[in-house]
Amino acid sequence: QMLESMTSSPAPTRAEASDVANAVYEGADALMLSAETASGDYPMEAVGIMSRIIERVERDPLWPGLMDAEHAGMDEHDVDALVAAARKAAEAQSTACMVVFTTTGGTARRMARERPLQPILTLTPKPETARRLALVWGLEPRLGPEPKSLEEVTDLAVSSAMDYGLAEPGQRILILAGTPFGAPGAANLLRLAHAPAKAKGKK
């Protein structure tokens, strides 16, 4: 009921707009509309206005700092050190996107908690994991095969990032995965790859 007045009005109240913005400033993963889109007179307008408010907040120069201040302390797990390092590396290297291989979704959720500025392509062989991750901030969950080797991890990450429009030729891609491959909670690999540049003479 965040934009409840929009069930019968084309514009929200100032208080409703503030509620949406505050939820984003507080680090919400997702915001939901119910009657506004299920039975309201202005469903498209409600979605559009909520989207614009969210995007405006996330463009606020102060927003990343607020997310850092709200960030819970790291747990004593290797994966927490890995995702923290991944965010720093992505910021330092002007990375186009991150690609996370996950079985249960745990690594992807931890990566999203870091609130990186880059999109996070999450590849999993399990449909139920992809569905659960669809509501997590910043994640782009997609079904993909389980890699069997380090070379396959890199090839699959790069090709998927380019296929989904998250990286262009020559851009950097940061990859998170784990060995043994397919083992839950095994994230221990951080790798930087480059999307292949187009060959000369080819469009």
Z-matrix of the N, CA and C atoms (Angstrom, degrees):
N
C 1 1.463
C 2 1.526 1 111.67
N 3 1.304 2 116.27 1 30.98
C 4 1.462 3 119.50 2 -175.76
C 5 1.523 4 111.97 3 -69.52
N 6 1.340 5 117.34 4 -30.93
C 7 1.463 6 121.35 5 178.34
C 8 1.526 7 109.25 6 -123.21
N 9 1.307 8 115.81 7 46.99
C 10 1.467 9 121.13 8 -170.86
C 11 1.518 10 113.17 9 -57.27
N 12 1.324 11 117.65 10 -35.11
C 13 1.460 12 119.20 11 -178.74
C 14 1.523 13 112.02 12 -63.02
N 15 1.340 14 116.81 13 -20.03
C 16 1.459 15 119.83 14 -178.21
C 17 1.526 16 113.22 15 -79.09
N 18 1.320 17 117.23 16 2.86
C 19 1.462 18 118.50 17 170.01
C 20 1.529 19 109.96 18 -66.74
N 21 1.342 20 116.06 19 -24.68
C 22 1.463 21 119.39 20 -179.49
C 23 1.518 22 113.34 21 -135.00
N 24 1.327 23 117.52 22 4.11
C 25 1.463 24 121.24 23 -178.50
C 26 1.520 25 109.05 24 -132.09
N 27 1.329 26 118.15 25 143.45
C 28 1.470 27 120.40 26 -179.02
C 29 1.525 28 114.38 27 -76.59
N 30 1.324 29 117.35 28 -5.17
C 31 1.463 30 120.67 29 -178.97
C 32 1.527 31 109.47 30 -137.81
N 33 1.339 32 117.54 31 148.07
C 34 1.461 33 120.68 32 179.45
C 35 1.515 34 111.38 33 -82.16
N 36 1.321 35 115.85 34 167.32
C 37 1.452 36 119.96 35 171.74
C 38 1.524 37 109.08 36 -78.13
N 39 1.323 38 115.80 37 162.79
C 40 1.466 39 119.17 38 178.38
C 41 1.521 40 110.85 39 -61.67
N 42 1.329 41 116.24 40 -38.02
C 43 1.469 42 119.66 41 179.86
C 44 1.525 43 111.30 42 -64.46
N 45 1.324 44 117.21 43 -39.16
C 46 1.463 45 120.32 44 178.75
C 47 1.518 46 111.53 45 -65.60
N 48 1.323 47 116.56 46 -43.12
C 49 1.456 48 120.33 47 177.69
C 50 1.531 49 110.83 48 -61.22
N 51 1.324 50 116.13 49 -39.04
C 52 1.463 51 120.75 50 178.04
C 53 1.522 52 111.20 51 -65.89
N 54 1.337 53 116.71 52 -38.50
C 55 1.473 54 120.08 53 178.67
C 56 1.526 55 110.84 54 -61.32
N 57 1.330 56 116.71 55 -42.12
C 58 1.469 57 120.28 56 179.02
C 59 1.525 58 109.66 57 -63.88
N 60 1.321 59 116.63 58 -48.28
C 61 1.465 60 120.17 59 -179.02
C 62 1.528 61 111.17 60 -61.01
N 63 1.320 62 117.34 61 -43.71
C 64 1.462 63 120.57 62 -178.67
C 65 1.525 64 111.72 63 -63.42
N 66 1.331 65 116.77 64 -36.74
C 67 1.473 66 119.77 65 178.41
C 68 1.521 67 110.49 66 -61.69
N 69 1.337 68 116.80 67 -38.79
C 70 1.462 69 120.52 68 178.83
C 71 1.525 70 110.23 69 -70.09
N 72 1.333 71 116.71 70 -42.65
C 73 1.464 72 120.05 71 178.24
C 74 1.531 73 111.81 72 -61.87
N 75 1.329 74 116.18 73 -27.19
C 76 1.467 75 120.31 74 179.91
C 77 1.523 76 112.89 75 -86.50
N 78 1.350 77 116.89 76 -0.53
C 79 1.451 78 119.95 77 172.95
C 80 1.510 79 116.14 78 92.85
N 81 1.331 80 118.38 79 21.54
C 82 1.460 81 120.48 80 179.20
C 83 1.529 82 110.53 81 -61.30
N 84 1.338 83 116.58 82 140.18
C 85 1.463 84 121.08 83 176.73
C 86 1.512 85 111.35 84 -73.79
N 87 1.326 86 117.15 85 -39.04
C 88 1.469 87 120.84 86 -175.29
C 89 1.522 88 108.91 87 -151.08
N 90 1.317 89 116.23 88 152.14
C 91 1.461 90 122.72 89 175.02
C 92 1.522 91 107.97 90 -119.97
N 93 1.327 92 116.46 91 143.87
C 94 1.461 93 120.12 92 -172.99
C 95 1.524 94 111.48 93 -120.38
N 96 1.305 95 115.24 94 140.43
C 97 1.452 96 122.35 95 170.03
C 98 1.524 97 107.70 96 -108.01
N 99 1.329 98 116.27 97 144.89
C 100 1.472 99 118.83 98 -179.96
C 101 1.524 100 109.59 99 -123.83
N 102 1.337 101 117.49 100 -91.57
C 103 1.464 102 120.12 101 -177.90
C 104 1.527 103 112.15 102 -61.18
N 105 1.323 104 115.97 103 -27.98
C 106 1.466 105 119.71 104 -178.84
C 107 1.529 106 111.80 105 -56.85
N 108 1.329 107 115.91 106 -36.29
C 109 1.463 108 119.63 107 -178.99
C 110 1.525 109 113.00 108 -106.77
N 111 1.334 110 116.66 109 -25.14
C 112 1.469 111 119.73 110 -177.53
C 113 1.515 112 112.42 111 -74.89
N 114 1.340 113 116.53 112 -39.61
C 115 1.462 114 119.14 113 -176.47
C 116 1.525 115 113.28 114 -140.61
N 117 1.337 116 117.07 115 3.97
C 118 1.459 117 119.79 116 -177.49
C 119 1.525 118 112.71 117 -76.00
N 120 1.321 119 114.82 118 166.05
C 121 1.470 120 120.81 119 -179.23
C 122 1.532 121 112.54 120 -82.17
N 123 1.321 122 117.72 121 -15.19
C 124 1.467 123 120.39 122 -174.79
C 125 1.538 124 110.73 123 -132.95
N 126 1.321 125 117.74 124 60.13
C 127 1.484 126 119.58 125 -176.67
C 128 1.522 127 113.27 126 -64.53
N 129 1.335 128 117.85 127 -43.24
C 130 1.460 129 120.21 128 -178.60
C 131 1.528 130 110.98 129 -66.21
N 132 1.315 131 115.19 130 -40.61
C 133 1.461 132 119.23 131 179.39
C 134 1.534 133 110.95 132 -64.25
N 135 1.336 134 116.52 133 -39.08
C 136 1.469 135 120.36 134 -179.90
C 137 1.527 136 110.68 135 -63.16
N 138 1.321 137 116.45 136 -45.00
C 139 1.465 138 120.07 137 178.46
C 140 1.526 139 110.57 138 -63.52
N 141 1.315 140 116.58 139 -43.98
C 142 1.452 141 120.27 140 -179.13
C 143 1.516 142 113.14 141 -62.97
N 144 1.320 143 116.79 142 -42.88
C 145 1.464 144 120.03 143 -179.20
C 146 1.522 145 110.82 144 -67.62
N 147 1.342 146 117.26 145 -42.58
C 148 1.458 147 119.10 146 178.34
C 149 1.530 148 110.26 147 -61.89
N 150 1.315 149 116.77 148 -42.05
C 151 1.460 150 120.50 149 179.40
C 152 1.524 151 111.22 150 -61.53
N 153 1.317 152 117.11 151 -42.93
C 154 1.470 153 120.38 152 -178.98
C 155 1.527 154 111.61 153 -65.63
N 156 1.329 155 116.68 154 -38.52
C 157 1.465 156 119.42 155 178.85
C 158 1.524 157 110.23 156 -64.90
N 159 1.338 158 116.13 157 -45.15
C 160 1.462 159 120.49 158 179.89
C 161 1.526 160 110.45 159 -60.26
N 162 1.330 161 116.78 160 -47.55
C 163 1.464 162 120.40 161 -178.39
C 164 1.522 163 111.11 162 -63.04
N 165 1.331 164 117.44 163 -37.93
C 166 1.465 165 119.94 164 -179.64
C 167 1.523 166 110.82 165 -65.47
N 168 1.331 167 116.75 166 -42.11
C 169 1.459 168 119.76 167 178.62
C 170 1.528 169 110.41 168 -63.04
N 171 1.328 170 117.06 169 -44.43
C 172 1.459 171 119.86 170 -176.18
C 173 1.525 172 112.46 171 -71.60
N 174 1.323 173 117.62 172 -13.74
C 175 1.470 174 121.24 173 173.14
C 176 1.528 175 112.07 174 -89.79
N 177 1.321 176 116.86 175 -7.96
C 178 1.456 177 120.97 176 179.34
C 179 1.531 178 109.20 177 -63.62
N 180 1.341 179 118.97 178 125.00
C 181 1.470 180 120.33 179 -179.50
C 182 1.521 181 113.53 180 -58.00
N 183 1.330 182 116.86 181 -22.93
C 184 1.466 183 120.20 182 -179.25
C 185 1.525 184 112.59 183 -83.14
N 186 1.334 185 116.76 184 -16.47
C 187 1.465 186 119.81 185 -172.94
C 188 1.529 187 113.77 186 -61.70
N 189 1.359 188 120.15 187 -45.78
C 190 1.471 189 118.55 188 178.77
C 191 1.524 190 112.81 189 -57.70
N 192 1.328 191 116.69 190 -39.61
C 193 1.461 192 119.62 191 179.38
C 194 1.519 193 112.13 192 -65.67
N 195 1.328 194 116.46 193 -37.69
C 196 1.463 195 119.76 194 177.16
C 197 1.517 196 111.16 195 -65.21
N 198 1.330 197 116.92 196 -38.26
C 199 1.463 198 120.35 197 177.47
C 200 1.526 199 111.02 198 -64.70
N 201 1.332 200 116.37 199 -38.80
C 202 1.462 201 119.58 200 177.42
C 203 1.529 202 110.58 201 -63.94
N 204 1.329 203 115.98 202 -40.37
C 205 1.466 204 119.82 203 -178.72
C 206 1.525 205 111.81 204 -66.40
N 207 1.351 206 116.31 205 -32.71
C 208 1.465 207 120.75 206 -179.82
C 209 1.525 208 112.08 207 -84.30
N 210 1.322 209 117.12 208 -8.57
C 211 1.462 210 121.81 209 -173.51
C 212 1.525 211 110.41 210 -64.18
N 213 1.329 212 115.90 211 127.93
C 214 1.463 213 119.89 212 175.46
C 215 1.518 214 109.59 213 -70.65
N 216 1.313 215 116.31 214 153.21
C 217 1.453 216 120.51 215 178.11
C 218 1.519 217 111.76 216 -62.23
N 219 1.334 218 115.62 217 152.29
C 220 1.460 219 120.02 218 -179.34
C 221 1.523 220 110.67 219 -69.01
N 222 1.335 221 114.93 220 143.05
C 223 1.449 222 120.47 221 171.44
C 224 1.524 223 108.77 222 -77.41
N 225 1.329 224 115.01 223 167.69
C 226 1.457 225 119.61 224 -179.99
C 227 1.521 226 110.69 225 -84.29
N 228 1.332 227 116.81 226 61.42
C 229 1.448 228 121.52 227 179.02
C 230 1.521 229 108.92 228 -128.18
N 231 1.330 230 116.27 229 146.00
C 232 1.464 231 120.01 230 178.25
C 233 1.525 232 111.23 231 -58.12
N 234 1.330 233 116.92 232 -37.12
C 235 1.462 234 120.16 233 -175.27
C 236 1.524 235 111.29 234 -64.46
N 237 1.333 236 118.13 235 -30.54
C 238 1.463 237 119.98 236 179.12
C 239 1.523 238 110.89 237 -68.17
N 240 1.316 239 116.57 238 -39.64
C 241 1.462 240 119.75 239 175.03
C 242 1.520 241 110.55 240 -65.40
N 243 1.329 242 115.97 241 -36.62
C 244 1.460 243 120.71 242 -178.72
C 245 1.527 244 111.32 243 -65.34
N 246 1.335 245 117.62 244 -47.45
C 247 1.460 246 119.22 245 -176.93
C 248 1.526 247 111.50 246 -70.41
N 249 1.333 248 116.99 247 -33.40
C 250 1.468 249 119.20 248 175.78
C 251 1.526 250 110.59 249 -64.02
N 252 1.337 251 116.04 250 -42.02
C 253 1.463 252 120.05 251 177.24
C 254 1.527 253 111.02 252 -65.82
N 255 1.338 254 116.19 253 -36.50
C 256 1.465 255 120.15 254 -179.96
C 257 1.519 256 110.90 255 -62.94
N 258 1.311 257 117.03 256 -42.32
C 259 1.465 258 119.37 257 179.68
C 260 1.524 259 110.73 258 -63.52
N 261 1.331 260 117.44 259 -44.89
C 262 1.455 261 120.56 260 179.33
C 263 1.524 262 111.37 261 -62.42
N 264 1.330 263 115.86 262 -41.54
C 265 1.460 264 119.67 263 179.75
C 266 1.518 265 111.17 264 -65.51
N 267 1.333 266 116.83 265 -40.02
C 268 1.459 267 120.69 266 -179.45
C 269 1.523 268 110.91 267 -64.09
N 270 1.318 269 116.76 268 -39.95
C 271 1.457 270 120.36 269 179.52
C 272 1.528 271 111.31 270 -68.25
N 273 1.329 272 116.10 271 -39.61
C 274 1.462 273 120.11 272 -176.61
C 275 1.522 274 112.44 273 -73.54
N 276 1.338 275 116.91 274 -29.73
C 277 1.459 276 120.60 275 -172.97
C 278 1.531 277 113.95 276 -103.22
N 279 1.315 278 118.72 277 9.27
C 280 1.470 279 121.61 278 -178.96
C 281 1.534 280 110.72 279 51.50
N 282 1.302 281 115.29 280 52.92
C 283 1.457 282 121.79 281 -176.47
C 284 1.527 283 110.97 282 -74.39
N 285 1.338 284 116.72 283 140.56
C 286 1.464 285 121.08 284 179.56
C 287 1.522 286 111.64 285 -73.23
N 288 1.331 287 116.56 286 -42.56
C 289 1.457 288 120.53 287 -178.81
C 290 1.513 289 109.47 288 -161.03
N 291 1.330 290 114.97 289 169.75
C 292 1.450 291 121.97 290 172.34
C 293 1.521 292 108.18 291 -112.97
N 294 1.322 293 115.92 292 148.27
C 295 1.460 294 121.05 293 174.20
C 296 1.521 295 107.45 294 -124.47
N 297 1.324 296 115.84 295 121.30
C 298 1.462 297 121.48 296 -178.30
C 299 1.525 298 108.86 297 -114.79
N 300 1.317 299 115.85 298 125.01
C 301 1.464 300 121.25 299 172.99
C 302 1.526 301 107.61 300 -93.20
N 303 1.326 302 116.72 301 127.79
C 304 1.462 303 119.41 302 -176.07
C 305 1.521 304 110.96 303 -146.70
N 306 1.314 305 115.69 304 148.16
C 307 1.460 306 121.18 305 176.85
C 308 1.525 307 110.48 306 -101.22
N 309 1.326 308 116.47 307 -48.01
C 310 1.464 309 121.00 308 -177.89
C 311 1.527 310 112.69 309 -99.03
N 312 1.340 311 117.77 310 -17.90
C 313 1.459 312 121.49 311 -177.80
C 314 1.511 313 113.86 312 100.40
N 315 1.329 314 117.57 313 -6.15
C 316 1.457 315 120.25 314 -176.05
C 317 1.518 316 113.87 315 -62.13
N 318 1.315 317 117.05 316 -45.71
C 319 1.467 318 119.97 317 179.84
C 320 1.520 319 111.32 318 -63.69
N 321 1.321 320 116.43 319 -41.08
C 322 1.464 321 119.93 320 -179.85
C 323 1.527 322 111.28 321 -64.03
N 324 1.321 323 117.16 322 -41.66
C 325 1.471 324 119.66 323 178.69
C 326 1.524 325 111.04 324 -64.18
N 327 1.313 326 116.45 325 -40.11
C 328 1.463 327 119.20 326 178.23
C 329 1.528 328 110.74 327 -65.36
N 330 1.340 329 116.73 328 -37.65
C 331 1.456 330 119.56 329 178.29
C 332 1.523 331 110.15 330 -65.67
N 333 1.323 332 117.60 331 -41.15
C 334 1.463 333 120.98 332 178.77
C 335 1.523 334 111.41 333 -63.58
N 336 1.308 335 117.01 334 -32.82
C 337 1.469 336 120.94 335 179.66
C 338 1.521 337 111.94 336 -62.12
N 339 1.328 338 116.47 337 -24.73
C 340 1.465 339 120.48 338 178.47
C 341 1.531 340 112.36 339 -75.35
N 342 1.334 341 117.22 340 -12.50
C 343 1.471 342 122.62 341 -179.90
C 344 1.539 343 112.70 342 51.94
N 345 1.338 344 117.29 343 54.29
C 346 1.476 345 118.46 344 176.52
C 347 1.523 346 110.51 345 -68.70
N 348 1.304 347 116.34 346 158.85
C 349 1.463 348 120.97 347 179.93
C 350 1.523 349 111.88 348 -78.56
N 351 1.329 350 117.55 349 -14.92
C 352 1.458 351 121.71 350 -178.14
C 353 1.531 352 110.83 351 -92.58
N 354 1.332 353 117.08 352 149.92
C 355 1.468 354 119.38 353 173.38
C 356 1.527 355 110.53 354 -65.37
N 357 1.321 356 115.84 355 151.98
C 358 1.462 357 121.66 356 -177.45
C 359 1.522 358 108.43 357 -117.52
N 360 1.324 359 116.23 358 102.09
C 361 1.459 360 120.79 359 176.00
C 362 1.523 361 107.74 360 -79.16
N 363 1.327 362 116.08 361 121.69
C 364 1.460 363 121.65 362 -175.96
C 365 1.516 364 109.35 363 -112.24
N 366 1.319 365 116.68 364 116.14
C 367 1.460 366 122.02 365 -177.84
C 368 1.520 367 110.10 366 -106.23
N 369 1.315 368 116.20 367 126.50
C 370 1.457 369 121.76 368 -179.18
C 371 1.522 370 109.66 369 -143.17
N 372 1.322 371 118.15 370 146.11
C 373 1.464 372 119.67 371 176.34
C 374 1.528 373 112.73 372 -84.21
N 375 1.335 374 116.94 373 -4.21
C 376 1.462 375 120.44 374 -173.70
C 377 1.534 376 111.50 375 -106.29
N 378 1.341 377 117.86 376 117.32
C 379 1.475 378 120.61 377 178.88
C 380 1.521 379 113.09 378 -57.51
N 381 1.333 380 118.26 379 -37.76
C 382 1.463 381 120.15 380 -178.15
C 383 1.526 382 111.19 381 -66.28
N 384 1.328 383 116.84 382 -33.69
C 385 1.462 384 119.82 383 176.57
C 386 1.524 385 110.65 384 -68.56
N 387 1.325 386 116.78 385 -43.81
C 388 1.462 387 120.57 386 178.66
C 389 1.523 388 110.96 387 -59.95
N 390 1.327 389 116.84 388 -40.79
C 391 1.475 390 119.63 389 179.73
C 392 1.520 391 111.09 390 -64.62
N 393 1.325 392 117.24 391 -43.08
C 394 1.471 393 119.85 392 -179.08
C 395 1.528 394 111.37 393 -64.49
N 396 1.322 395 116.37 394 -36.00
C 397 1.462 396 119.87 395 -175.80
C 398 1.522 397 113.14 396 -78.96
N 399 1.319 398 117.40 397 -10.03
C 400 1.470 399 120.64 398 -176.74
C 401 1.532 400 112.23 399 -62.42
N 402 1.328 401 117.47 400 -24.19
C 403 1.462 402 120.75 401 -178.44
C 404 1.526 403 113.39 402 -96.66
N 405 1.311 404 117.93 403 -0.08
C 406 1.457 405 121.02 404 -177.57
C 407 1.523 406 110.25 405 -85.93
N 408 1.326 407 115.24 406 137.41
C 409 1.467 408 121.94 407 -176.31
C 410 1.528 409 111.04 408 -53.97
N 411 1.334 410 115.75 409 133.14
C 412 1.455 411 121.83 410 169.84
C 413 1.511 412 117.01 411 77.05
N 414 1.335 413 118.08 412 -6.53
C 415 1.460 414 120.03 413 -175.94
C 416 1.525 415 111.89 414 -90.04
N 417 1.322 416 114.76 415 143.60
C 418 1.463 417 122.81 416 173.81
C 419 1.535 418 106.70 417 -119.72
N 420 1.340 419 117.68 418 79.73
C 421 1.463 420 119.55 419 -175.38
C 422 1.528 421 112.84 420 -73.09
N 423 1.319 422 116.02 421 134.32
C 424 1.453 423 122.48 422 178.16
C 425 1.529 424 108.75 423 -140.64
N 426 1.328 425 115.49 424 149.67
C 427 1.451 426 120.34 425 175.25
C 428 1.520 427 109.44 426 -78.42
N 429 1.321 428 115.73 427 139.36
C 430 1.456 429 120.40 428 178.25
C 431 1.512 430 109.81 429 -158.16
N 432 1.321 431 117.15 430 160.33
C 433 1.461 432 120.34 431 -178.50
C 434 1.523 433 112.09 432 -69.81
N 435 1.319 434 116.04 433 157.10
C 436 1.458 435 121.15 434 176.47
C 437 1.534 436 108.49 435 -78.20
N 438 1.338 437 118.27 436 120.06
C 439 1.475 438 119.13 437 179.57
C 440 1.522 439 111.15 438 -66.86
N 441 1.310 440 115.20 439 150.04
C 442 1.459 441 120.83 440 -177.54
C 443 1.526 442 113.34 441 -110.46
N 444 1.327 443 116.67 442 -8.37
C 445 1.462 444 120.32 443 -177.91
C 446 1.520 445 109.31 444 -152.99
N 447 1.330 446 116.19 445 165.55
C 448 1.458 447 120.82 446 178.92
C 449 1.525 448 110.71 447 -63.39
N 450 1.312 449 116.39 448 -39.43
C 451 1.464 450 119.78 449 178.11
C 452 1.524 451 111.20 450 -62.47
N 453 1.329 452 116.64 451 -39.57
C 454 1.454 453 120.17 452 179.35
C 455 1.528 454 111.22 453 -69.10
N 456 1.326 455 116.85 454 -34.67
C 457 1.466 456 120.69 455 175.40
C 458 1.520 457 109.80 456 -57.34
N 459 1.319 458 117.07 457 -49.81
C 460 1.459 459 121.43 458 -177.77
C 461 1.523 460 111.52 459 -65.52
N 462 1.324 461 116.63 460 -47.34
C 463 1.463 462 120.14 461 -178.41
C 464 1.527 463 111.40 462 -61.69
N 465 1.337 464 116.57 463 -43.87
C 466 1.455 465 120.52 464 -178.31
C 467 1.529 466 111.37 465 -68.34
N 468 1.327 467 116.63 466 -39.59
C 469 1.463 468 120.30 467 179.57
C 470 1.522 469 111.13 468 -63.56
N 471 1.323 470 116.44 469 -47.42
C 472 1.465 471 121.10 470 -177.61
C 473 1.528 472 111.01 471 -65.99
N 474 1.329 473 117.50 472 -47.34
C 475 1.463 474 119.79 473 -177.94
C 476 1.522 475 111.33 474 -65.63
N 477 1.334 476 117.19 475 -37.63
C 478 1.467 477 120.24 476 179.65
C 479 1.521 478 111.19 477 -68.07
N 480 1.325 479 116.52 478 -43.08
C 481 1.467 480 120.32 479 179.40
C 482 1.523 481 110.62 480 -59.93
N 483 1.318 482 117.07 481 -40.43
C 484 1.455 483 120.41 482 -179.94
C 485 1.534 484 110.88 483 -73.91
N 486 1.328 485 117.16 484 -41.09
C 487 1.463 486 120.57 485 -179.65
C 488 1.527 487 111.73 486 -61.29
N 489 1.346 488 116.40 487 -36.50
C 490 1.466 489 120.14 488 -178.85
C 491 1.520 490 113.26 489 -90.12
N 492 1.316 491 116.81 490 8.21
C 493 1.456 492 120.85 491 174.66
C 494 1.514 493 115.13 492 74.09
N 495 1.330 494 117.91 493 21.79
C 496 1.458 495 121.39 494 -178.71
C 497 1.524 496 113.06 495 -97.18
N 498 1.317 497 116.92 496 -8.86
C 499 1.461 498 121.00 497 177.69
C 500 1.521 499 109.14 498 -147.07
N 501 1.306 500 115.46 499 145.05
C 502 1.460 501 122.14 500 178.04
C 503 1.528 502 109.50 501 -112.08
N 504 1.323 503 116.99 502 163.04
C 505 1.467 504 119.71 503 -178.87
C 506 1.524 505 112.50 504 -51.24
N 507 1.337 506 114.93 505 131.97
C 508 1.456 507 121.20 506 178.06
C 509 1.517 508 114.69 507 89.96
N 510 1.324 509 118.55 508 -12.13
C 511 1.465 510 120.43 509 -177.85
C 512 1.527 511 111.48 510 -81.41
N 513 1.325 512 114.88 511 157.73
C 514 1.460 513 121.24 512 -179.54
C 515 1.535 514 110.61 513 -84.93
N 516 1.322 515 114.99 514 144.92
C 517 1.461 516 122.61 515 178.08
C 518 1.522 517 107.22 516 -131.60
N 519 1.322 518 116.61 517 127.33
C 520 1.458 519 121.05 518 179.92
C 521 1.532 520 108.78 519 -100.09
N 522 1.318 521 117.00 520 129.14
C 523 1.460 522 122.45 521 -172.57
C 524 1.530 523 110.25 522 -115.22
N 525 1.336 524 116.13 523 132.29
C 526 1.457 525 121.95 524 173.67
C 527 1.521 526 108.17 525 -119.24
N 528 1.311 527 115.86 526 129.94
C 529 1.463 528 120.62 527 179.99
C 530 1.523 529 108.00 528 -154.72
N 531 1.315 530 115.99 529 -174.06
C 532 1.457 531 119.47 530 -179.78
C 533 1.504 532 112.14 531 -149.13
N 534 1.313 533 114.52 532 150.66
C 535 1.462 534 120.52 533 173.58
C 536 1.526 535 108.18 534 -122.60
N 537 1.319 536 118.81 535 141.86
C 538 1.470 537 126.70 536 1.24
C 539 1.527 538 111.96 537 -66.34
N 540 1.325 539 116.86 538 141.44
C 541 1.444 540 122.54 539 -175.87
C 542 1.530 541 110.46 540 -61.74
N 543 1.334 542 115.24 541 134.99
C 544 1.456 543 121.15 542 177.97
C 545 1.503 544 114.75 543 87.95
N 546 1.343 545 117.88 544 -6.68
C 547 1.464 546 120.50 545 179.81
C 548 1.523 547 109.88 546 -83.50
N 549 1.322 548 119.09 547 124.34
C 550 1.472 549 121.00 548 179.82
C 551 1.526 550 111.10 549 -59.60
N 552 1.327 551 115.92 550 138.39
C 553 1.458 552 121.08 551 176.79
C 554 1.512 553 115.23 552 72.79
N 555 1.326 554 117.44 553 19.56
C 556 1.467 555 120.42 554 -175.41
C 557 1.523 556 113.07 555 -100.20
N 558 1.326 557 119.26 556 14.73
C 559 1.468 558 120.84 557 -176.36
C 560 1.524 559 110.78 558 -59.62
N 561 1.321 560 116.50 559 116.84
C 562 1.463 561 121.09 560 -178.88
C 563 1.527 562 111.81 561 -151.53
N 564 1.327 563 115.67 562 15.26
C 565 1.461 564 119.99 563 -174.19
C 566 1.523 565 110.47 564 -128.76
N 567 1.323 566 116.16 565 126.61
C 568 1.458 567 122.80 566 175.98
C 569 1.519 568 106.94 567 -127.87
N 570 1.325 569 116.23 568 122.09
C 571 1.470 570 119.67 569 -174.27
C 572 1.521 571 110.30 570 -137.80
N 573 1.328 572 116.11 571 140.78
C 574 1.460 573 122.18 572 176.31
C 575 1.525 574 108.94 573 -103.28
N 576 1.326 575 116.02 574 128.15
C 577 1.465 576 121.44 575 178.86
C 578 1.520 577 109.04 576 -128.30
N 579 1.319 578 115.65 577 166.47
C 580 1.464 579 121.46 578 177.92
C 581 1.521 580 109.62 579 -122.07
N 582 1.317 581 115.08 580 135.35
C 583 1.460 582 118.77 581 172.94
C 584 1.520 583 107.55 582 -66.92
N 585 1.322 584 118.15 583 133.46
C 586 1.470 585 119.84 584 -176.01
C 587 1.524 586 111.89 585 -62.87
N 588 1.312 587 115.30 586 137.64
C 589 1.461 588 120.45 587 177.50
C 590 1.524 589 108.91 588 -73.16
N 591 1.333 590 115.58 589 151.78
C 592 1.459 591 119.96 590 177.58
C 593 1.524 592 109.96 591 -67.51
N 594 1.312 593 115.70 592 140.08
C 595 1.472 594 119.64 593 177.34
C 596 1.521 595 109.99 594 -66.69
N 597 1.309 596 117.06 595 146.39
C 598 1.466 597 120.59 596 -179.75
C 599 1.526 598 110.11 597 -62.12
N 600 1.302 599 114.56 598 138.83
C 601 1.455 600 120.22 599 179.24
C 602 1.509 601 113.81 600 89.34
N 603 1.359 602 116.57 601 -7.82
C 604 1.464 603 120.52 602 179.18
C 605 1.509 604 109.77 603 -106.01
N 606 1.319 605 115.49 604 143.60
C 607 1.459 606 120.24 605 178.93
C 608 1.514 607 109.89 606 -96.14
